[in-house]
Amino acid sequence: MNQLIEALAPVLVASFAIQQLLELLDPILDAVIKPHKKWILSVVAFVVGLALTLALGLRILAPLGITRFPWVDVILTTLFMTGGTKGINDLIKLIGYKKEEAKIDLDQAQMARV
């Protein structure tokens, strides 16, 4: 479980960074070109997310054991990052479910230690 968290931490940090970048750009675009602001922010988020994913080698599927199609991992990691904190909340729920599944497999003595 610790390896999974260590592998995904950079993705979470990048997601927060993209969200902050969009927060900075929002008032500027609101003042300059309000009608097109939403799609411009979406494109900026995707391009920055894709650049970070490729430049830093970030992946969210590989730590989960899915390595068959690396290009899918790049796209999903990029989309995950552009989702901001919603993606992070979903990932935390997934990790919680995995932890609960692991607890079920433990015997009573092991479970008392967890």
Summary of the structure (lengths in Angstrom):
residues: 114
radius of gyration: 17.6
end to end distance: 13.0
largest distance: 62.9
contacts: 301
relative contact order: 0.15
helix: 85%
strand: 0%
